[in-house]
Amino acid sequence: MTNAGEAFEEACRRLKLAGIAEARLEARVMIGNALGVDGTVVLGRPAADISAGEKDRLKAIVERRVRREPLALILGNREFWSLSFRVTEDTLIPRPDSETIIEAALAWASERNDVADILDLGTGSGCLLLSLLYELKNARGLGVDISAAALKVAAENARALGLDDRARFAKGNWGDGLRESFDMIVINPPYIPEGDIAGLAPEVSLFEPRLALSGGADGLDCYRAVIPWLPRLLKSSGRVFIEAGKGQFPAVADLLEKHGLRPVDFIKDLSGIERCVTASGE
Ligand SMILES: C[S@@+](CC[C@H](N)C(=O)[O-])C[C@H]1O[C@@H](n2cnc3c(N)ncnc32)[C@H](O)[C@@H]1O
């Protein structure tokens, strides 16, 4: 027999050896998941025995994490904007940095009462569109992605959050084939320079979809591809919110201007990086 405390310490030891920085924090989440209760509750009673099945479940989770699979993929979900999103190997794992887009978009929406139609280009798990629809109760939205597998996950997330009556999803290449125009457009395109991907943490380079990461040789290919669609898709009174990689905001602003949009603001994330470029159609 093993007790919860021993199983936890063994998980911590293996995670530390594998170079996982937050080993104790992750081990607590893992033991909670393996036992089907909150990890803090399990560790509140470290002398309690755990069953052979629970021990095996924990071991299987630890094995996957030791191979550097992201915890979000092992557990199948990640929190974003305090909501739970299902994630798979076909979706980018939502990043806290991207909450900068939500904050900026909601701040803009709060100054007006007429945000009715939202477009999310490259929707992935649907985290941007669904967080906005969760907050803006009178809005409806469309999420577009070139990955049919990602769209399936986004649609499941919409159902799980009770937002499927206001969210639609469509397969497409950025704005190609879209006929409508929108009050708000949010975009988090792939923006990592192709040559940098192999040097990223194995959690990213080995497990996240290349289609969601690679922005071509200089990281800007997807901005060049998506921005030309925006003047037609954005209502004249509308606003675009685009995520930019570190140091990319001047190039993104130039592209927006070149295509007739007016860059309005560069909003920093919590690390002080200009993460969200906003632009208006007027
Ligand atoms: C960086 S991920 C962002 C996902 C999600 N919006 C988020 O913020 O977590 C970029 C997304 O763009 C999608 N994508 C890549 N090329 C595309 C294209 N040509 N047209 C539409 N979507 C595309 C990818 O499949 C991926 O889901």
The ligand as an ORCA input file, in Angstrom:
! r2SCAN-3c Opt
* xyz 0 1
  C      -1.715     31.178    -32.321
  S      -3.102     30.129    -32.653
  C      -4.370     31.035    -31.775
  C      -5.504     30.175    -31.273
  C      -6.467     30.903    -30.340
  N      -7.105     32.025    -31.028
  C      -5.755     31.397    -29.097
  O      -5.596     32.621    -28.954
  O      -5.352     30.575    -28.270
  C      -3.383     30.494    -34.357
  C      -4.545     29.769    -35.009
  O      -4.593     30.187    -36.383
  C      -4.975     29.087    -37.166
  N      -4.541     29.335    -38.560
  C      -3.305     29.173    -39.110
  N      -3.328     29.498    -40.413
  C      -4.609     29.893    -40.695
  C      -5.255     30.352    -41.876
  N      -4.594     30.462    -43.042
  N      -6.572     30.666    -41.816
  C      -7.257     30.544    -40.646
  N      -6.697     30.107    -39.484
  C      -5.382     29.790    -39.510
  C      -4.278     27.899    -36.505
  O      -4.895     26.679    -36.877
  C      -4.436     28.255    -35.025
  O      -5.594     27.682    -34.488
*
